[in-house]
Amino acid sequence: MNGRVRPTFRALAIRNYRRYAAGALVSNTGTWMQRVGQDWLVLQLSSGDGTALGITTGLQFLPMLLLSPYAGLVADRFPKHRVLLATQLSMAVPAALLGLLAVTGAAQTWHVYLLALLFGVGTAFDAPARQSFVVEMVGPDDLPNAVGLNSASFNLGRVVGPAVAGGLIALLGSDAEATGWVILLNAASYLAVVVSLRALDLDRLQPATPARRGPGAIRDGLRYVRRRPDLMMVLTIVFFVGTFGLNFQLTTALMATEVFDKGAGAYGLLGSVMALGSLAGALFAARRARPRGRLVVGAAVVFSLAEIVAGVLPSYLTFALWLPLVGISALTVITAANATLQLAVAPEMRGRVAALYMMIFMGGTPLGAPIVGWVGETFGARWTLVGGGGLALVGTVVATIVFTRRSGLVIRAHFGRHPRLDVRAADPVLSQPERLAG
């Protein structure tokens, strides 16, 4: 790699991460292919019933909301490498069953509901293990870069996967059976992750000390976060941004159809533009050596203001040209919050904190989407962006003020001029593990 490339892709110099990232890119593309295939299958089976589509999405995300605390404990208690091998199987099997049912013409709507729920269970246990495994491969110094590259991989899959899926479904006849082949390809994509995990040099990993066995481990994780104002601030910001700001599938659809009077093609183009902006944001994030809490706050403010501006832009063209900035700022919030949390917590708590992060980030969607939808129906499509951005901005400002005042020492220790300060020295909870265990 030359000198200009290395800052962005430096984590790829680590062999274990390079192998892992290759498998993850294949799997990310397959996951986005299944999202398109599964949605199209539901619409085919239900004669275009949007309620059935909403139920499918809700069932797939429900386990993330309900099981994340247990999934985080599993990630902290067992070797993450082994957990990830198991979760690949737990996601591949439901995908393969759904694909076979669709290909053979036997699929019914309730099949999709059940298998989406089972797929969601696998995803709920996969997410915290995957999030907290990265630092074991690359170490704390390269973690921010790896988090940015993971986001870039996810968004590259978001650009490529739907396009490939849509093309294959159209090529194969656009019926329910056609979606089955797309879903089967996603099931096969998990093999790439399994192969990459099997190829890792386990001696080069930096595993955390397993969490203690016995009752109260989940409660310990919640108590740990509650006693850390710095973590509470980041998680609260993530809640407001994720719940009220990141509803682009709904808000851009309303803007395209109701405000700008455009069709499905123009709406799809907005999604691609947003994904490209998100990809750029992820690559910018990968160049940062080490994020700080102030970056989370600043990016959340910029994102909120950018979303408010998007809501008042006068034309489809200006709206489309502005969306990349919204995508870049949104990904900056997400990647900075993710890396900041992982670097600020004790290694033995990483899985539980990552699970809590995912639960707040993903679990807020069922709460925020109906509210944003009601705002759009009552006040107009523009207010979905203006109101969502406004709530995200207010939540960010209030969280920053409240939690900074609660413990200015901890905030400065983690997020100020000494980013490498030992967190155990800065936090009395960490320096007294017997209190945490009690």
Wavefront OBJ file of the C-alpha trace (Angstrom):
o trace
v 0.000 0.000 0.000
v 1.236 3.499 -0.749
v 1.333 6.280 1.783
v -1.960 7.839 0.716
v -3.899 4.579 0.931
v -2.562 3.287 4.235
v -4.454 5.654 6.601
v -7.787 4.555 5.178
v -7.123 0.823 4.825
v -4.399 0.218 7.405
v -6.376 -2.443 9.316
v -6.252 -4.595 6.173
v -2.517 -4.974 6.770
v -3.484 -7.338 9.618
v -3.902 -10.775 8.068
v -6.659 -11.953 10.381
v -8.764 -8.861 9.749
v -8.128 -8.992 6.016
v -9.471 -12.545 5.859
v -12.428 -11.702 8.071
v -13.285 -8.587 6.035
v -13.339 -10.550 2.774
v -15.919 -12.982 4.133
v -17.949 -10.169 5.684
v -18.167 -8.289 2.372
v -19.653 -11.351 0.647
v -22.095 -11.851 3.526
v -23.113 -8.165 3.607
v -23.944 -8.273 -0.088
v -25.979 -11.444 0.434
v -27.837 -9.911 3.380
v -28.956 -6.926 1.301
v -29.960 -9.294 -1.495
v -32.175 -11.198 0.938
v -33.797 -8.002 2.189
v -34.951 -7.225 -1.343
v -35.893 -10.839 -2.082
v -37.776 -11.319 1.173
v -39.733 -8.067 0.793
v -40.667 -8.957 -2.780
v -41.695 -12.449 -1.697
v -43.985 -11.075 1.014
v -45.609 -8.685 -1.450
v -46.137 -11.527 -3.910
v -47.657 -13.848 -1.321
v -49.875 -11.186 0.273
v -51.037 -9.514 -2.963
v -49.167 -6.332 -2.149
v -50.260 -5.994 1.480
v -48.038 -3.414 3.144
v -49.154 -4.582 6.587
v -47.673 -8.029 5.917
v -44.409 -6.368 4.945
v -44.419 -4.367 8.172
v -45.097 -7.484 10.247
v -42.187 -9.288 8.593
v -39.803 -6.416 9.314
v -41.031 -6.111 12.890
v -40.610 -9.833 13.576
v -37.086 -9.781 12.166
v -36.032 -6.898 14.437
v -37.976 -7.989 17.529
v -35.287 -10.443 18.785
v -32.730 -7.627 18.699
v -34.904 -5.713 21.137
v -35.709 -8.653 23.425
v -32.579 -10.823 23.366
v -29.707 -8.337 23.157
v -28.848 -8.433 26.898
v -28.509 -12.229 26.781
v -26.660 -12.093 23.464
v -24.166 -9.642 24.934
v -23.548 -11.920 27.892
v -22.943 -14.852 25.538
v -20.403 -12.729 23.644
v -18.603 -11.879 26.894
v -18.740 -15.377 28.379
v -17.719 -17.562 25.416
v -14.980 -17.245 22.780
v -16.359 -14.834 20.196
v -14.772 -16.773 17.350
v -16.803 -19.829 18.338
v -19.978 -17.790 18.853
v -19.684 -16.322 15.359
v -19.303 -19.754 13.786
v -22.547 -20.785 15.485
v -24.444 -17.635 14.522
v -23.564 -18.060 10.835
v -25.321 -21.408 10.921
v -28.277 -19.964 12.817
v -28.785 -17.384 10.054
v -27.972 -19.621 7.088
v -30.527 -22.313 7.993
v -33.639 -20.040 8.054
v -32.470 -18.360 4.838
v -31.979 -21.728 3.139
v -35.389 -22.998 4.283
v -37.157 -19.843 3.091
v -35.326 -19.982 -0.236
v -36.266 -23.636 -0.788
v -39.899 -22.977 0.096
v -40.020 -20.091 -2.374
v -38.239 -21.958 -5.178
v -40.567 -24.944 -4.883
v -43.665 -22.732 -4.807
v -44.622 -23.916 -1.304
v -43.972 -20.663 0.552
v -46.815 -19.052 2.472
v -46.885 -15.772 4.340
v -46.712 -17.443 7.752
v -43.568 -19.267 6.639
v -41.923 -15.911 6.005
v -43.071 -14.602 9.392
v -41.651 -17.589 11.277
v -38.372 -17.760 9.414
v -37.868 -13.989 9.627
v -38.249 -14.302 13.409
v -35.738 -17.177 13.558
v -33.343 -15.248 11.320
v -33.689 -12.311 13.696
v -32.726 -14.502 16.649
v -29.508 -15.440 14.891
v -28.845 -11.800 14.047
v -29.430 -10.736 17.663
v -26.707 -13.103 18.906
v -24.391 -12.377 15.974
v -24.323 -8.578 16.326
v -22.644 -8.106 19.746
v -20.169 -10.919 19.114
v -19.245 -9.474 15.731
v -18.984 -5.900 17.050
v -16.729 -6.860 19.955
v -14.658 -9.420 18.006
v -13.091 -6.779 15.779
v -10.901 -5.339 18.535
v -9.607 -8.853 19.310
v -8.315 -9.065 15.733
v -6.852 -5.587 15.286
v -6.218 -4.226 18.801
v -7.325 -0.840 20.174
v -5.034 1.283 17.992
v -6.549 0.070 14.719
v -10.096 -0.395 16.012
v -11.464 2.951 14.707
v -10.094 2.157 11.264
v -11.591 -1.344 11.309
v -14.991 -0.015 12.430
v -14.950 2.442 9.535
v -14.013 -0.296 7.080
v -16.786 -2.521 8.448
v -19.277 0.271 7.809
v -17.837 0.752 4.324
v -18.292 -2.964 3.650
v -21.873 -2.820 4.907
v -22.709 0.148 2.680
v -20.935 -1.313 -0.340
v -23.162 -4.354 0.111
v -26.090 -1.955 0.395
v -25.214 -0.496 -3.007
v -24.443 -3.776 -4.800
v -26.820 -6.244 -3.115
v -30.201 -4.670 -3.984
v -29.122 -4.032 -7.572
v -28.016 -7.644 -8.055
v -31.137 -8.964 -6.338
v -33.463 -6.788 -8.389
v -31.750 -7.812 -11.618
v -31.901 -11.523 -10.796
v -35.554 -11.393 -9.752
v -36.466 -9.603 -12.983
v -34.381 -12.041 -15.047
v -36.032 -15.064 -13.446
v -39.586 -13.888 -13.914
v -40.340 -11.521 -10.989
v -42.519 -14.093 -9.237
v -42.262 -15.679 -5.783
v -40.106 -18.516 -7.102
v -37.584 -16.014 -8.488
v -37.073 -14.516 -5.032
v -36.146 -17.962 -3.701
v -32.943 -18.097 -5.727
v -31.889 -14.702 -4.386
v -32.553 -15.827 -0.805
v -30.633 -19.062 -1.400
v -27.642 -17.032 -2.558
v -27.691 -15.227 0.778
v -27.782 -18.573 2.601
v -24.699 -19.624 0.639
v -22.954 -16.319 1.423
v -22.584 -17.312 5.081
v -20.181 -20.005 3.939
v -17.735 -17.216 3.056
v -17.790 -16.017 6.671
v -17.320 -19.538 7.996
v -14.342 -20.064 5.685
v -12.798 -16.738 6.730
v -13.289 -17.510 10.433
v -11.738 -20.956 9.981
v -8.750 -19.357 8.246
v -7.918 -17.026 11.153
v -4.745 -17.502 13.155
v -6.234 -17.873 16.632
v -2.838 -17.379 18.284
v -2.785 -13.797 17.013
v -6.140 -12.863 18.559
v -6.299 -10.726 21.699
v -9.298 -12.257 23.522
v -10.796 -10.584 26.571
v -11.075 -12.335 29.916
v -14.393 -14.247 29.915
v -17.155 -12.778 32.042
v -17.692 -14.454 35.395
v -20.312 -17.169 35.641
v -23.224 -16.943 38.007
v -26.380 -14.877 38.392
v -26.451 -11.143 37.943
v -24.053 -10.847 35.000
v -26.574 -8.997 32.830
v -27.430 -6.719 35.751
v -23.712 -6.049 36.192
v -23.539 -4.846 32.591
v -26.477 -2.488 33.023
v -25.074 -1.174 36.311
v -21.699 -0.660 34.645
v -23.219 1.508 31.927
v -25.484 3.402 34.321
v -22.469 4.430 36.429
v -20.597 5.729 33.392
v -21.945 9.148 32.324
v -19.676 9.109 29.259
v -21.277 5.892 28.005
v -24.762 7.093 28.911
v -24.221 10.255 26.885
v -23.170 8.368 23.752
v -25.997 5.823 24.067
v -28.593 8.558 24.589
v -27.387 10.404 21.501
v -27.522 7.151 19.520
v -31.109 6.619 20.718
v -32.337 10.023 19.558
v -30.463 9.951 16.252
v -31.441 6.348 15.490
v -35.068 6.605 16.618
v -36.076 9.935 15.090
v -33.387 10.785 12.541
v -32.513 7.573 10.711
v -35.863 6.771 9.108
v -34.738 7.453 5.543
v -36.634 4.583 3.937
v -39.837 6.277 5.092
v -38.868 9.941 4.833
v -37.298 9.831 1.365
v -40.246 7.831 0.033
v -42.668 10.488 1.281
v -40.537 13.326 -0.069
v -40.165 11.688 -3.498
v -43.839 10.867 -3.938
v -45.753 13.570 -2.064
v -43.484 16.625 -2.303
v -41.659 16.132 -5.607
v -44.313 13.965 -7.355
v -41.792 11.339 -8.494
v -42.159 7.617 -9.147
v -40.430 4.477 -7.905
v -37.346 4.989 -10.073
v -36.636 8.437 -8.664
v -37.212 7.138 -5.140
v -34.757 4.294 -5.735
v -32.167 6.764 -6.981
v -32.405 8.659 -3.678
v -31.590 5.425 -1.839
v -28.515 4.877 -4.000
v -27.336 8.461 -3.499
v -27.770 8.092 0.260
v -25.849 4.800 0.239
v -22.968 6.388 -1.668
v -22.837 9.200 0.876
v -22.840 6.659 3.688
v -20.023 4.753 1.994
v -17.982 7.955 1.735
v -18.675 8.683 5.406
v -17.481 5.223 6.390
v -14.236 5.674 4.448
v -13.669 9.085 6.054
v -14.259 7.448 9.436
v -11.644 4.830 8.650
v -9.007 7.570 8.299
v -9.467 8.852 11.855
v -6.848 7.574 14.257
v -9.014 7.625 17.372
v -12.535 9.033 17.847
v -13.581 11.037 20.883
v -16.914 11.757 22.476
v -16.850 15.303 21.135
v -16.873 13.833 17.611
v -20.062 11.898 18.422
v -21.683 15.093 19.695
v -20.462 17.254 16.819
v -21.456 14.730 14.146
v -24.901 14.312 15.705
v -25.431 18.090 15.633
v -24.280 18.323 11.997
v -26.486 15.375 11.026
v -29.536 16.875 12.741
v -29.065 20.245 11.051
v -28.427 18.586 7.666
v -31.664 16.629 7.992
v -33.618 19.766 8.889
v -32.187 21.562 5.836
v -33.112 18.555 3.645
v -36.709 18.976 4.743
v -36.964 22.504 3.354
v -35.082 22.154 0.066
v -37.191 23.349 -2.869
v -36.620 20.724 -5.591
v -35.892 17.055 -6.179
v -32.466 17.914 -7.610
v -31.341 19.974 -4.613
v -32.719 17.308 -2.295
v -30.774 14.558 -4.094
v -27.572 16.614 -4.146
v -27.875 17.318 -0.397
v -28.460 13.691 0.671
v -24.783 12.625 0.490
v -23.980 15.136 3.259
v -26.784 13.637 5.346
v -25.380 10.161 4.704
v -21.819 11.165 5.548
v -22.810 12.799 8.828
v -25.093 9.883 9.771
v -22.293 7.341 9.270
v -19.890 9.545 11.217
v -22.244 9.426 14.208
v -22.641 5.650 13.964
v -18.982 4.745 13.486
v -17.707 7.259 16.058
v -20.206 6.051 18.664
v -19.367 2.405 18.003
v -15.599 2.868 18.226
v -15.822 5.239 21.197
v -17.885 2.778 23.228
v -15.601 -0.166 22.479
v -12.469 1.788 23.376
v -13.960 3.236 26.564
v -15.193 0.005 28.177
v -13.384 -2.745 30.019
v -12.669 -5.715 27.679
v -14.757 -8.125 29.743
v -17.767 -5.808 29.324
v -17.427 -5.220 25.587
v -20.029 -7.746 24.465
v -22.715 -6.517 26.849
v -22.129 -2.865 25.993
v -22.121 -3.678 22.255
v -25.422 -5.520 22.722
v -26.917 -2.559 24.547
v -25.721 -0.267 21.761
v -27.357 -2.463 19.111
v -30.569 -2.764 21.125
v -30.858 1.013 21.462
v -29.791 1.716 17.885
v -31.983 -0.904 16.191
v -34.723 -1.206 18.790
v -35.694 2.435 18.501
v -36.908 1.927 14.934
v -40.282 0.357 15.869
v -40.881 3.351 18.155
v -39.687 6.120 15.870
v -41.052 4.953 12.504
v -44.760 5.129 13.488
v -44.238 8.562 15.073
v -42.460 9.882 11.984
v -45.152 8.339 9.774
v -47.890 10.053 11.806
v -46.073 13.369 11.541
v -45.897 12.973 7.765
v -49.580 12.137 7.497
v -50.673 14.948 9.831
v -48.323 17.812 8.990
v -46.836 16.835 5.628
v -43.805 14.960 4.341
v -41.344 17.806 4.921
v -42.016 17.655 8.649
v -40.786 14.051 8.815
v -37.294 15.430 8.180
v -37.639 18.743 9.981
v -39.239 17.121 13.028
v -36.927 14.090 13.058
v -33.840 16.264 12.769
v -35.190 18.645 15.405
v -35.822 15.860 17.923
v -32.366 14.392 17.250
v -30.811 17.824 17.798
v -32.689 18.476 21.047
v -31.851 14.994 22.350
v -28.169 15.446 21.512
v -27.903 18.829 23.206
v -29.805 17.767 26.330
v -27.819 14.511 26.674
v -24.531 16.364 26.340
v -25.465 18.938 28.989
v -26.959 16.458 31.460
v -24.250 13.815 31.373
v -21.335 16.248 31.157
v -22.596 18.020 34.281
v -23.168 14.706 36.038
v -19.487 13.803 35.866
v -17.218 16.254 34.141
v -14.126 14.331 35.324
v -15.082 11.137 33.491
v -16.110 12.978 30.334
v -12.803 14.826 30.195
v -10.804 11.702 30.995
v -12.302 9.732 28.132
v -13.040 12.432 25.603
v -10.705 15.301 26.291
v -7.050 15.858 25.686
v -5.914 12.463 27.062
v -7.579 9.861 24.827
v -5.163 7.116 25.883
v -5.752 7.543 29.598
v -6.380 4.205 31.350
v -10.128 4.025 31.918
v -9.652 2.088 35.129
v -7.794 5.009 36.624
v -10.458 7.470 35.514
v -13.508 5.529 36.691
v -14.005 4.561 40.347
v -16.437 1.833 39.300
v -13.747 0.147 37.236
v -11.090 0.571 39.891
v -13.279 -1.280 42.397
v -14.423 -4.476 40.656
v -15.859 -5.886 43.854
v -18.512 -3.142 43.813
v -19.357 -4.004 40.197
v -19.687 -7.697 40.974
v -21.936 -6.939 43.952
l 1 2 3 4 5 6 7 8 9 10 11 12 13 14 15 16 17 18 19 20 21 22 23 24 25 26 27 28 29 30 31 32 33 34 35 36 37 38 39 40 41 42 43 44 45 46 47 48 49 50 51 52 53 54 55 56 57 58 59 60 61 62 63 64 65 66 67 68 69 70 71 72 73 74 75 76 77 78 79 80 81 82 83 84 85 86 87 88 89 90 91 92 93 94 95 96 97 98 99 100 101 102 103 104 105 106 107 108 109 110 111 112 113 114 115 116 117 118 119 120 121 122 123 124 125 126 127 128 129 130 131 132 133 134 135 136 137 138 139 140 141 142 143 144 145 146 147 148 149 150 151 152 153 154 155 156 157 158 159 160 161 162 163 164 165 166 167 168 169 170 171 172 173 174 175 176 177 178 179 180 181 182 183 184 185 186 187 188 189 190 191 192 193 194 195 196 197 198 199 200 201 202 203 204 205 206 207 208 209 210 211 212 213 214 215 216 217 218 219 220 221 222 223 224 225 226 227 228 229 230 231 232 233 234 235 236 237 238 239 240 241 242 243 244 245 246 247 248 249 250 251 252 253 254 255 256 257 258 259 260 261 262 263 264 265 266 267 268 269 270 271 272 273 274 275 276 277 278 279 280 281 282 283 284 285 286 287 288 289 290 291 292 293 294 295 296 297 298 299 300 301 302 303 304 305 306 307 308 309 310 311 312 313 314 315 316 317 318 319 320 321 322 323 324 325 326 327 328 329 330 331 332 333 334 335 336 337 338 339 340 341 342 343 344 345 346 347 348 349 350 351 352 353 354 355 356 357 358 359 360 361 362 363 364 365 366 367 368 369 370 371 372 373 374 375 376 377 378 379 380 381 382 383 384 385 386 387 388 389 390 391 392 393 394 395 396 397 398 399 400 401 402 403 404 405 406 407 408 409 410 411 412 413 414 415 416 417 418 419 420 421 422 423 424 425 426 427 428 429 430 431 432 433 434 435 436 437 438
